[in-house]
Amino acid sequence: MKNLFDLSGKVAVVTGSSRGIGRAIVEHMSAAGARVVVSSRSPDVCESVATEIRGRGGEALAIPAKISDKAQLQQLVSKTIQHWGRIDILVCNAASNPYLGPIGGLTDEVFDRMMRSNVLSNLWLTQMAVPGMIERRDGVIVFISSIVGIRATLHLGAYGISKAADMALSRNLAAEYGKHNIRVNTIAPGLVRTDFARALWENPDALRKREAATPLGRIGEVDDIAGIAVFLAAPAGAFITGQTIVADGGIMIAP
Protein backbone atom coordinates (compact mmCIF):
# COMPACT_ATOMS: atom_id res chain seq x y z
CA MET A 1 0.00 0.00 0.00
CA LYS A 2 1.26 3.49 -0.88
CA ASN A 3 2.48 5.60 2.03
CA LEU A 4 0.50 8.81 1.66
CA PHE A 5 2.95 10.76 3.83
CA ASP A 6 6.19 9.65 2.17
CA LEU A 7 8.49 12.45 0.99
CA SER A 8 11.38 10.21 -0.02
CA GLY A 9 13.45 11.68 -2.83
CA LYS A 10 11.95 15.14 -2.49
CA VAL A 11 14.00 18.29 -1.83
CA ALA A 12 12.38 20.78 0.56
CA VAL A 13 13.47 24.37 1.19
CA VAL A 14 12.04 25.91 4.36
CA THR A 15 12.72 29.53 5.27
CA GLY A 16 12.91 30.57 8.89
CA SER A 17 13.72 26.98 9.79
CA SER A 18 16.33 27.46 12.49
CA ARG A 19 13.65 27.68 15.20
CA GLY A 20 9.95 27.55 15.94
CA ILE A 21 7.42 26.40 13.35
CA GLY A 22 9.99 26.40 10.54
CA ARG A 23 12.35 24.14 12.46
CA ALA A 24 9.54 21.72 13.25
CA ILE A 25 8.55 21.64 9.57
CA VAL A 26 12.08 20.95 8.34
CA GLU A 27 12.58 18.24 10.97
CA HIS A 28 9.30 16.47 10.21
CA MET A 29 9.83 16.68 6.46
CA SER A 30 13.24 15.10 6.98
CA ALA A 31 11.66 12.37 9.09
CA ALA A 32 9.25 11.74 6.19
CA GLY A 33 12.22 11.17 3.88
CA ALA A 34 12.86 14.58 2.29
CA ARG A 35 16.27 16.12 1.78
CA VAL A 36 15.93 19.48 3.50
CA VAL A 37 17.47 22.93 3.34
CA VAL A 38 17.62 24.81 6.63
CA SER A 39 17.57 28.57 6.12
CA SER A 40 17.41 31.68 8.29
CA ARG A 41 19.58 34.73 8.85
CA SER A 42 21.97 32.97 11.25
CA PRO A 43 24.57 30.70 9.59
CA ASP A 44 25.67 29.08 12.86
CA VAL A 45 22.16 28.22 13.98
CA CYS A 46 21.23 26.90 10.54
CA GLU A 47 24.27 24.63 10.55
CA SER A 48 23.45 23.45 14.07
CA VAL A 49 19.94 22.39 13.04
CA ALA A 50 21.23 20.73 9.86
CA THR A 51 23.87 18.87 11.88
CA GLU A 52 21.20 17.54 14.26
CA ILE A 53 19.11 16.33 11.33
CA ARG A 54 22.11 14.60 9.77
CA GLY A 55 22.86 13.05 13.15
CA ARG A 56 19.44 11.39 13.02
CA GLY A 57 20.18 9.95 9.60
CA GLY A 58 18.61 12.67 7.48
CA GLU A 59 20.08 14.68 4.62
CA ALA A 60 20.25 18.39 5.42
CA LEU A 61 21.96 21.44 3.99
CA ALA A 62 22.33 24.82 5.72
CA ILE A 63 21.99 27.89 3.47
CA PRO A 64 21.48 31.14 5.39
CA ALA A 65 19.48 33.91 3.73
CA LYS A 66 17.74 37.14 4.68
CA ILE A 67 14.26 37.03 3.18
CA SER A 68 14.13 40.77 2.43
CA ASP A 69 17.27 40.48 0.26
CA LYS A 70 16.41 39.22 -3.22
CA ALA A 71 20.02 38.37 -4.05
CA GLN A 72 20.34 36.19 -0.95
CA LEU A 73 17.12 34.38 -1.84
CA GLN A 74 18.45 33.74 -5.34
CA GLN A 75 21.57 32.25 -3.75
CA LEU A 76 19.38 30.06 -1.55
CA VAL A 77 17.61 28.67 -4.60
CA SER A 78 20.72 28.45 -6.78
CA LYS A 79 22.83 26.68 -4.14
CA THR A 80 20.04 24.19 -3.44
CA ILE A 81 19.71 23.33 -7.13
CA GLN A 82 23.49 23.17 -7.51
CA HIS A 83 23.74 20.74 -4.58
CA TRP A 84 20.65 18.58 -5.13
CA GLY A 85 19.54 19.44 -8.65
CA ARG A 86 15.99 20.45 -7.82
CA ILE A 87 13.45 21.98 -5.45
CA ASP A 88 10.25 19.96 -5.03
CA ILE A 89 8.83 21.65 -1.94
CA LEU A 90 9.07 25.32 -0.98
CA VAL A 91 7.81 26.41 2.43
CA CYS A 92 7.83 30.18 2.96
CA ASN A 93 7.70 30.41 6.74
CA ALA A 94 10.01 33.30 7.66
CA ALA A 95 8.32 36.61 8.43
CA SER A 96 8.81 39.78 10.42
CA ASN A 97 6.57 41.86 12.64
CA PRO A 98 8.33 45.14 13.46
CA TYR A 99 5.20 46.96 14.59
CA LEU A 100 2.59 46.45 17.32
CA GLY A 101 -0.32 48.85 17.68
CA PRO A 102 -3.11 50.58 15.74
CA ILE A 103 -2.71 50.77 11.97
CA GLY A 104 -3.11 54.55 12.20
CA GLY A 105 0.33 54.81 13.77
CA LEU A 106 2.08 52.76 11.09
CA THR A 107 4.81 54.53 9.12
CA ASP A 108 5.40 54.06 5.42
CA GLU A 109 8.91 52.73 6.04
CA VAL A 110 7.78 50.03 8.47
CA PHE A 111 4.85 49.01 6.27
CA ASP A 112 7.10 48.74 3.22
CA ARG A 113 9.59 46.65 5.20
CA MET A 114 6.87 44.32 6.48
CA MET A 115 5.32 43.77 3.06
CA ARG A 116 8.73 43.15 1.51
CA SER A 117 9.60 40.50 4.09
CA ASN A 118 6.20 38.85 4.44
CA VAL A 119 4.74 39.02 0.93
CA LEU A 120 7.21 40.08 -1.75
CA SER A 121 9.82 37.57 -0.56
CA ASN A 122 7.28 34.77 -1.01
CA LEU A 123 6.62 35.91 -4.57
CA TRP A 124 10.34 36.13 -5.28
CA LEU A 125 11.02 32.64 -3.98
CA THR A 126 8.10 31.22 -5.93
CA GLN A 127 9.29 32.84 -9.15
CA MET A 128 12.79 31.45 -8.56
CA ALA A 129 11.75 27.90 -7.65
CA VAL A 130 8.83 27.34 -9.99
CA PRO A 131 10.61 26.94 -13.36
CA GLY A 132 12.04 23.57 -12.35
CA MET A 133 8.66 22.52 -10.94
CA ILE A 134 7.02 23.40 -14.25
CA GLU A 135 9.63 21.38 -16.14
CA ARG A 136 9.00 18.31 -13.96
CA ARG A 137 5.24 18.95 -13.78
CA ASP A 138 5.33 18.55 -10.02
CA GLY A 139 5.78 20.90 -7.11
CA VAL A 140 4.41 22.08 -3.79
CA ILE A 141 4.50 25.59 -2.32
CA VAL A 142 3.26 26.37 1.19
CA PHE A 143 2.99 29.81 2.78
CA ILE A 144 2.76 30.10 6.56
CA SER A 145 0.24 32.84 7.27
CA SER A 146 -1.82 33.56 10.43
CA ILE A 147 -5.40 33.85 11.57
CA VAL A 148 -4.79 37.59 11.98
CA GLY A 149 -5.02 37.65 8.19
CA ILE A 150 -8.67 36.59 8.60
CA ARG A 151 -9.85 38.31 11.77
CA ALA A 152 -9.44 41.86 13.07
CA THR A 153 -6.96 42.64 15.82
CA LEU A 154 -6.20 45.85 17.69
CA HIS A 155 -2.46 45.23 17.95
CA LEU A 156 -1.44 43.13 14.94
CA GLY A 157 -3.42 44.82 12.18
CA ALA A 158 -0.43 45.65 9.98
CA TYR A 159 0.93 42.12 10.30
CA GLY A 160 -2.56 40.85 9.50
CA ILE A 161 -2.62 42.81 6.25
CA SER A 162 0.58 41.10 5.12
CA LYS A 163 -0.72 37.69 6.12
CA ALA A 164 -4.01 38.26 4.27
CA ALA A 165 -1.94 39.18 1.20
CA ASP A 166 -0.15 35.82 1.48
CA MET A 167 -3.50 34.04 1.31
CA ALA A 168 -4.52 35.97 -1.81
CA LEU A 169 -1.10 35.35 -3.36
CA SER A 170 -1.34 31.60 -2.81
CA ARG A 171 -4.84 31.41 -4.32
CA ASN A 172 -3.77 33.19 -7.48
CA LEU A 173 -0.55 31.22 -7.83
CA ALA A 174 -2.55 28.01 -7.38
CA ALA A 175 -4.87 29.05 -10.22
CA GLU A 176 -1.95 29.96 -12.49
CA TYR A 177 0.22 26.91 -11.83
CA GLY A 178 -2.40 24.20 -11.42
CA LYS A 179 -2.07 23.25 -15.09
CA HIS A 180 1.56 22.34 -14.33
CA ASN A 181 0.57 20.10 -11.39
CA ILE A 182 1.97 22.60 -8.90
CA ARG A 183 -0.04 23.00 -5.71
CA VAL A 184 0.03 26.20 -3.64
CA ASN A 185 -1.58 26.41 -0.22
CA THR A 186 -1.46 28.47 2.96
CA ILE A 187 -1.52 27.48 6.62
CA ALA A 188 -2.99 30.01 9.03
CA PRO A 189 -1.98 29.15 12.60
CA GLY A 190 -3.56 30.59 15.67
CA LEU A 191 -1.45 31.28 18.74
CA VAL A 192 1.48 28.86 18.79
CA ARG A 193 4.11 28.49 21.49
CA THR A 194 7.09 30.03 19.67
CA ASP A 195 9.64 32.73 20.43
CA PHE A 196 8.03 34.83 17.69
CA ALA A 197 4.73 34.88 19.61
CA ARG A 198 6.23 34.84 23.11
CA ALA A 199 4.67 38.17 24.10
CA LEU A 200 1.22 36.70 23.42
CA TRP A 201 1.55 33.57 25.59
CA GLU A 202 4.19 34.09 28.28
CA ASN A 203 1.80 36.11 30.49
CA PRO A 204 0.01 33.49 32.64
CA ASP A 205 -3.25 35.44 32.91
CA ALA A 206 -3.40 36.12 29.19
CA LEU A 207 -2.59 32.50 28.45
CA ARG A 208 -5.38 31.24 30.72
CA LYS A 209 -7.88 33.55 29.01
CA ARG A 210 -6.82 32.37 25.59
CA GLU A 211 -7.03 28.72 26.58
CA ALA A 212 -10.46 29.28 28.11
CA ALA A 213 -11.68 30.89 24.88
CA THR A 214 -10.32 28.07 22.69
CA PRO A 215 -12.56 25.02 22.15
CA LEU A 216 -9.58 22.64 22.41
CA GLY A 217 -8.52 24.35 25.63
CA ARG A 218 -4.90 24.99 24.68
CA ILE A 219 -2.66 27.02 22.40
CA GLY A 220 -0.80 25.42 19.53
CA GLU A 221 2.54 23.67 19.52
CA VAL A 222 4.95 23.75 16.60
CA ASP A 223 4.30 20.11 15.70
CA ASP A 224 0.62 20.95 15.18
CA ILE A 225 1.60 23.13 12.24
CA ALA A 226 4.45 20.97 10.97
CA GLY A 227 2.09 18.03 10.51
CA ILE A 228 -0.14 20.06 8.21
CA ALA A 229 2.86 21.15 6.13
CA VAL A 230 3.94 17.52 5.68
CA PHE A 231 0.38 16.57 4.74
CA LEU A 232 0.17 19.32 2.10
CA ALA A 233 3.57 18.39 0.64
CA ALA A 234 2.92 14.64 0.57
CA PRO A 235 0.71 12.49 -1.69
CA ALA A 236 -1.98 12.77 0.99
CA GLY A 237 -2.53 16.39 -0.05
CA ALA A 238 -2.34 15.81 -3.80
CA PHE A 239 -5.85 17.12 -4.53
CA ILE A 240 -5.64 20.28 -2.40
CA THR A 241 -4.61 23.61 -3.87
CA GLY A 242 -5.45 27.28 -3.39
CA GLN A 243 -6.65 26.70 0.16
CA THR A 244 -5.97 28.31 3.51
CA ILE A 245 -6.00 25.72 6.29
CA VAL A 246 -6.73 27.26 9.67
CA ALA A 247 -5.06 25.55 12.64
CA ASP A 248 -6.13 27.44 15.74
CA GLY A 249 -7.67 24.98 18.19
CA GLY A 250 -11.10 26.29 17.19
CA ILE A 251 -10.74 29.91 18.28
CA MET A 252 -12.21 31.16 14.98
CA ILE A 253 -15.43 29.20 15.52
CA ALA A 254 -15.70 29.69 19.29
CA PRO A 255 -19.15 30.87 20.43
N, C-alpha and C positions, 0 to 999 in steps of 0.2 A: 504493500500500500504506500502511496506517495506521502511523504512527510510535508504537510502544508506549511510548515514553519522553517523549512530548510533553506539556508542562504549560502550553502556551499558553492564555492567558485565565484561568488559575487564580490565586488569591490565597493566598499561603502566609505564615503567621505562625510564626516560629521563635524560641523563647526561648533565652537564652544564646548568641546568634548573633554576638557581637562578637569571638569568638575560638574557637579549637579546633574541635571537631566541629560545633558549632552554626554557626560561620562557614562551614565547608566545605559544610554542608547548604544554607545560604541562598544561597551562591554557585553551587552546582551546580543548585539549583532555578531560580535566575534564568537560568542558561545553558540550561536546558530550556524556558524561555519563561514561567515564572511571574513574577507581580508579587510582590515579597517585602517583608516587614516585618522589619527588624533590631531586636532587642530584647535589652537587658541592663540592668544597673544604671547604666552609664556613658553619659550622653547624648553626650559628645564622641566616644567610641569608636564608638558606634552610628552616628553621623552620618558618621564617617570611612569605615566599611565601606559604608554606603549610597552615599556619594559615589563610592567605587571601583566599585561595581556599576553605578551610573548612567554612569560614565565608560566602561564597556565596552558601553554600549547597553542595559542593563537598566533596569527600573523598580523602584525601591527606596524605602522609607519607613523612617525611624528613629523608633521609639517606645520610649523607655526605660521599664523597669518592674522593680520588685523583686518576685520571685515569691512571697515570703512575705506580701506586702501585697495583700489582696483588692481594695481600691479601685484600686490601680495596675493590677492585671490587668484590671479592668473598663474602665479607661481605655484600655488596650492594645487590647482588643477593640472598644470603642466608636469609638475614633479610626480604627481600620482600616476598620470598616464605614462610618463617615462619609466616609472618603477614597475607598474603592474599592467600597463597597456590599455587600461579602460577605467571608466567609472560607471557602475551599474546603479548605485544608490547614492543620492545626495540628500543629506539632512541638514537644513539650514536652521540651526538652533541658536547660535550666538545672537545676542541683542544687547542694546544698552537702554538705560532709563535715567538720563541725567537730570530729570525734572520731576518734582512732586509738588502738586498744588493745582489751583484752578487754571483752566486753559487761558483765561484772560491775562494771566501774568507771564505767559510763555513768550520768550524772545524769538525773533526770527532765527538767530544763530543756533540756538538750542534745538528748535524745531527742525531746521535743516540737518543738523547733526544726527538727530534721532531718526529721521526718515532715511537718511543715507545709510545708517548702520542697520536699521531694522527692515527696510523695504528694498531700497536700491541694491544693496549687497546681495539680496536673494535673487533679484533679477539678473545681476551680473553673473553670479555663480551658475544660474540656470542656463544662461546664454553660452557660458563657457563649457559646461558639461554636456549639453544636450546634443551637439553634433554627433558624437560617438554613439549616443543612445539611438538617435535616428538611424544611423548606419546599421546598427544591430537590430533595430526594431524592438527594442526592449529597454526599459528604464523606469526608475522610481524616484520621485522627488517629494520630499516631505518638509513642510514649513512648521516650525513650532511657534504657535501664536499664543493667545490667552483669552480667557473669557471676558477680559476687559475690552476686547474688540467687539463684543456682542452687547454688553450691558454698560450702563452709565456708571461713572465713579467720580467722586469729588476730588480725588487726589491723584488718580492715574489716567486722567482724560487724554493727555497728549500721547502717552504710551499706548492707550487704547486705540487712538486714531491709527497709529502705525501698525498695530496688530490687526485691525479691521482691514487695512490695506493689504496685508499679507493674505488674508482670506480671499479678497477679490482677485489678487494676483494669481493665486493657485487655481481658482475657478477658471479664469481665462486661459491660463497656460494649459490646463487640463483639456479645455475645448480645442485649443490649437494643436496640441501634440497627441491627442488620442488616436488619430489616424496612424501614428507611428508606434502605437502600443506603448506609449509613455504615460504613466499614471502620476498625477500630481494631487496631493492632498495636504490638509492642514490639521494639526492637533491643537486644540485650545484647552490647555490645563486650567484648572482652578488654582487655589492656593496649594503650593507644593513646598515641602520642607527642604529648601535650598538656601544657600548663602545669598543668592540674588533676591530672594523674598524674605530674608531674615527679619526685616523690620515689621513684616506683617504677621509673623507667627511667634516671635520670641517673647512677646509680652503675654504672660500667663492669662490675664483677664481677657485680652482680645482673642487669644487662642480658644479659650473656653466658649466665648460667645460664638465664634465661627463654627466650632464643632457642634454646638447646640443648634445652630441654624442649618446644618448640613444633614440631609437625610441619612447618610452613612455614618454620621457621628464622628468623623475624623477629617483631617486635612490629607492631602495627597503625599505620597512618597515617590521618589524618582523612578522606582521600578514600575509604578503604575503607568507612567508615561512611556517608559522604554518598551514595555510590552506592546503598546499600541503601535509604536514605530516599527517594531519587528513584524507585527501582523501586516501592516500596510506594505512593507517591503517584500514580504514573502508571498509564495503562491496563494496563501490563504486570503490575501487581499487583492487578488488579480482582477476582480470585477468592480473595484471601488476606485473612482476618480472624481476629482472636483469637489470633494466633500470636506467639511470641517467636523471633526470628531471632538465633541466636548467631553472632557474627563475631569469632573469637578465634584465627585461624590454626591451629586444631585442638587447642589446649591442653586442652579438655574431653574429648577422646577419645584423648589421648596415652597410650601404654602405660606 
